[in-house]
């Protein structure tokens, strides 16, 4: 389901398409979330294969980078793994003269990763928070081996960083020993090689590591970051992944977005390792 902000609905089609003098080429630029970059690239490659006249460029850099590019007009679509902030929405309206338009395009479980040899398989949210705050410093404190915990995560331009800090850390600071890495792939790589490591990121990147289930504070069975638990919002770190545009999409942008929300686009979501939208969310 799309969500709009503000009162303007004007979008200049010239900002999203360009016709080359010889080929009639149309183009879109997509920038932002590193969590979504593989998904965005797969969407783009599949769409361009069916429409050779279209060129779609997809780059990462983090949700904050993509949103900043949307505000200054250097990208057509910002991919984001967090909601745009109210001040960003106001700035986009002031600079671009049109409302920000939000479209959920996929679902994700923000997962907590550990090394495959780590026997710890579930933690409470409070324990995860205490680990990343530096209040729990050894795995033995949470039922693991007597080994100091090594923290890995994303840099502060990342939407995943912002989501984790808000929903897990309650906006507290990370421990001084926290190692900020430039992408989720780097976090996965670090944790996969470090038996003492722990990190976090999108479910679509999980390979060569184990994911932790989250135990309810009140007791009960640990909740895995799987499709059923995300669709029912039982997994506490379920989230939507977004496309943001300035103004309601038109022309090529609208055609591409409709395709992303359709059966082929949502099948790619599954293929890449994320979760498709609930049926009600794909209705335009």
matplotlib code that plots the C-alpha trace (Angstrom):
import matplotlib.pyplot as plt

x = [0.0, 1.4, 1.6, 1.9, 3.0, 2.1, -0.3, 1.5, 1.2, 3.2, 6.1, 7.9, 8.2, 11.4, 13.1, 12.7, 13.0, 15.4, 15.3, 18.5, 18.7, 19.3, 17.9, 14.9, 16.4, 14.5, 16.3, 15.8, 18.3, 17.8, 20.1, 20.2, 19.9, 22.8, 20.3, 18.3, 21.0, 21.1, 17.3, 17.2, 19.8, 18.0, 14.7, 16.6, 18.3, 15.1, 13.1, 15.7, 15.9, 12.3, 12.5, 15.8, 14.9, 15.1, 18.3, 18.0, 21.1, 21.1, 23.7, 24.0, 25.6, 23.0, 19.4, 20.5, 22.6, 19.7, 17.3, 19.7, 20.1, 16.3, 16.1, 18.7, 17.3, 20.3, 18.2, 14.7, 14.0, 15.5, 15.7, 15.4, 15.3, 13.8, 11.0, 11.9, 12.1, 9.7, 12.5, 13.6, 10.1, 9.9, 13.3, 12.2, 9.1, 11.1, 13.8, 11.8, 8.4, 6.4, 5.4, 7.4, 5.6, 6.3, 5.8, 6.6, 8.1, 9.2, 9.4, 12.5, 13.4, 16.3, 18.4, 21.1, 24.0, 26.4, 29.2, 28.0, 30.1, 28.5, 26.0, 23.9, 20.7, 18.3, 18.4, 15.9, 15.7, 17.1, 20.1, 20.8, 20.6, 22.9, 25.4, 25.6, 25.6, 28.7, 26.9, 27.2, 30.7, 31.2, 29.2, 29.3, 26.9, 24.2, 24.9, 27.8, 31.5, 33.9, 34.8, 34.7, 32.0, 33.1, 30.6, 30.0, 27.3, 26.5, 27.7, 25.4, 24.3, 22.6, 18.8, 19.6, 21.8, 19.0, 16.3, 18.5, 19.4, 15.8, 14.1, 16.8, 18.9, 16.1, 18.4, 21.3, 24.9, 26.7, 29.7, 33.0, 34.4, 31.5, 33.0, 31.0, 31.3, 30.3, 27.7, 25.7, 28.0, 30.9, 29.1, 28.3, 31.9, 33.2, 30.9, 31.4, 35.1, 34.9, 33.6, 33.2, 31.4, 27.8, 26.3, 23.0, 21.4, 18.8, 17.6, 18.4, 22.2, 22.3, 24.9, 27.6, 26.3, 23.5, 20.6, 19.3, 15.7, 14.3, 12.9, 9.9, 10.7, 7.6, 8.8, 7.6, 9.1, 11.9, 10.6, 12.6, 13.1, 11.1, 8.3, 5.4, 6.6, 7.3, 3.9, 2.1, 4.4, 5.3, 9.0, 9.8, 12.3, 10.0, 10.1, 9.2, 11.6, 10.7, 10.9, 10.6, 9.9, 9.2, 5.6, 3.4, 5.1, 4.2, 5.4, 8.3, 8.6, 5.0, 5.4, 8.5, 6.9, 3.7, 5.9, 7.9, 4.6, 3.3, 3.8, 7.2, 8.7, 7.5, 8.9, 12.3, 11.9, 11.7, 14.5, 16.9, 16.1, 13.6, 9.9, 7.1, 4.5, 1.2, -1.4, -3.2, 0.0, 0.5, -2.9, -2.3]
y = [0.0, 3.4, 6.3, 9.9, 13.0, 16.6, 18.1, 18.1, 15.3, 16.8, 14.8, 15.8, 12.9, 14.4, 13.7, 10.0, 9.3, 10.3, 9.5, 9.1, 10.5, 7.2, 4.5, 6.0, 4.8, 5.3, 5.4, 5.2, 5.6, 3.8, 4.5, 3.7, 0.7, -1.8, -4.3, -3.9, -3.4, -7.1, -7.1, -3.9, -5.1, -8.4, -6.5, -4.1, -6.9, -8.9, -5.9, -4.7, -8.2, -7.9, -4.2, -3.5, 0.1, 0.7, 1.3, 1.1, 1.9, 0.6, 1.6, 1.2, 3.5, 3.1, 4.3, 7.7, 8.2, 7.2, 9.5, 12.4, 11.8, 11.8, 15.1, 16.7, 15.2, 13.0, 9.8, 8.9, 6.2, 5.9, 2.4, 2.4, -0.2, 2.4, 5.0, 8.4, 10.9, 13.8, 16.3, 14.5, 14.6, 18.3, 18.9, 17.0, 19.1, 22.3, 21.4, 19.4, 21.1, 17.8, 15.3, 12.2, 9.0, 5.8, 2.3, -0.9, -3.4, -6.3, -7.6, -8.4, -9.9, -8.0, -11.0, -11.3, -13.4, -15.6, -18.0, -21.5, -23.0, -20.8, -22.9, -19.9, -20.1, -17.7, -14.6, -12.1, -8.6, -7.3, -9.6, -8.5, -4.9, -5.5, -7.2, -4.3, -1.7, -3.5, -4.6, -8.3, -8.9, -12.7, -15.5, -17.4, -14.8, -16.0, -19.7, -19.8, -20.5, -18.5, -16.2, -12.4, -11.2, -9.3, -6.8, -6.2, -4.0, -1.3, 2.3, 5.2, 6.1, 2.7, 2.2, -1.1, 0.6, 3.1, 0.4, -1.8, 1.2, 2.3, -1.1, -3.0, -0.4, 2.0, 4.7, 4.0, 4.2, 1.1, -0.2, 1.5, -1.8, -2.0, -2.4, -0.5, -2.1, -0.7, -3.3, -6.3, -8.6, -7.3, -8.1, -11.6, -12.2, -11.0, -13.1, -16.2, -16.0, -15.1, -17.7, -14.9, -12.6, -11.3, -9.0, -8.0, -7.4, -8.4, -12.0, -12.0, -12.0, -15.0, -17.5, -19.2, -18.0, -18.9, -16.6, -16.2, -16.8, -14.2, -15.4, -13.5, -11.7, -13.3, -16.8, -19.2, -20.6, -18.6, -16.9, -17.6, -14.9, -17.0, -16.1, -17.1, -15.1, -12.0, -12.2, -12.4, -9.8, -12.3, -11.8, -8.6, -7.3, -7.6, -4.6, -3.4, -2.4, 0.7, 2.6, 6.4, 8.8, 12.5, 12.8, 9.8, 7.6, 8.2, 6.9, 4.4, 4.8, 3.7, 0.8, -0.5, -0.1, -2.0, -4.8, -4.9, -5.3, -7.9, -11.6, -11.6, -8.9, -10.5, -13.9, -12.2, -11.0, -14.7, -15.8, -13.2, -14.4, -11.7, -12.1, -11.1, -8.6, -9.7, -9.9, -6.8, -4.7, -5.4, -3.9, -0.6]
z = [0.0, -0.9, 1.5, 0.4, 2.4, 1.8, -0.7, -4.0, -6.6, -9.5, -10.9, -14.0, -16.3, -17.8, -14.4, -14.9, -18.6, -21.3, -25.0, -26.8, -30.3, -31.9, -29.7, -27.9, -24.7, -21.4, -18.1, -14.4, -11.5, -8.2, -5.2, -1.5, 0.8, 0.7, 2.2, -1.0, -3.6, -4.7, -4.9, -6.9, -9.3, -9.9, -10.5, -12.9, -14.9, -15.3, -16.4, -18.8, -20.4, -21.3, -22.3, -24.2, -24.6, -20.8, -18.8, -15.0, -12.9, -9.3, -6.8, -3.0, -0.4, 2.4, 2.9, 4.1, 1.0, -1.3, 0.5, 0.3, -3.5, -3.8, -2.0, -4.2, -7.4, -8.3, -8.2, -9.4, -6.8, -3.3, -1.9, 1.9, 4.7, 7.1, 7.0, 5.8, 8.7, 8.9, 8.5, 5.3, 3.9, 4.6, 3.0, -0.1, -0.4, 0.0, -2.5, -5.1, -4.8, -4.6, -2.0, -1.1, -2.2, -0.2, -1.6, 0.3, -2.2, 0.0, 3.5, 5.6, 8.9, 10.3, 11.5, 14.2, 12.8, 14.7, 13.6, 12.7, 15.5, 18.2, 20.2, 21.1, 19.0, 20.7, 22.8, 24.2, 22.8, 26.1, 25.8, 22.2, 23.3, 26.2, 24.0, 21.5, 24.3, 25.8, 29.0, 28.1, 26.9, 27.0, 25.3, 28.6, 30.1, 27.6, 27.6, 25.2, 25.4, 27.6, 24.8, 24.5, 22.1, 19.0, 17.6, 13.9, 12.3, 9.8, 9.5, 10.6, 7.0, 6.8, 7.3, 8.9, 11.5, 12.2, 12.4, 14.7, 17.0, 17.3, 17.7, 19.6, 21.3, 22.2, 20.6, 23.0, 21.8, 20.6, 22.6, 21.8, 20.4, 17.9, 14.3, 11.7, 8.2, 4.9, 3.8, 5.0, 2.9, 4.9, 8.2, 7.0, 5.9, 9.3, 11.3, 9.2, 9.9, 13.6, 16.1, 18.6, 16.3, 16.2, 13.7, 12.1, 8.7, 6.2, 5.9, 2.2, 2.9, 5.2, 3.9, 5.9, 9.2, 11.6, 12.6, 16.2, 17.1, 19.6, 22.9, 24.2, 27.5, 29.0, 28.1, 25.4, 22.2, 20.5, 17.3, 14.1, 11.4, 8.9, 6.4, 8.5, 11.5, 9.3, 7.6, 10.9, 12.6, 15.3, 14.6, 16.5, 13.9, 10.9, 8.6, 5.2, 2.4, 0.5, -2.8, -2.3, -5.1, -5.3, -6.5, -7.5, -10.0, -13.7, -17.0, -16.9, -13.2, -12.6, -15.1, -13.4, -9.9, -11.0, -12.3, -9.1, -7.1, -9.5, -9.6, -11.4, -9.3, -6.1, -7.2, -7.5, -3.9, -2.9, -5.2, -3.7, -0.1, 1.2, 1.7, -0.7, 0.3, 1.8, -1.0, 0.3, 0.0, -3.8, -4.8, -6.6]

ax = plt.figure().add_subplot(projection="3d")
ax.plot(x, y, z, "-o")
ax.set_aspect("equal")
plt.show()
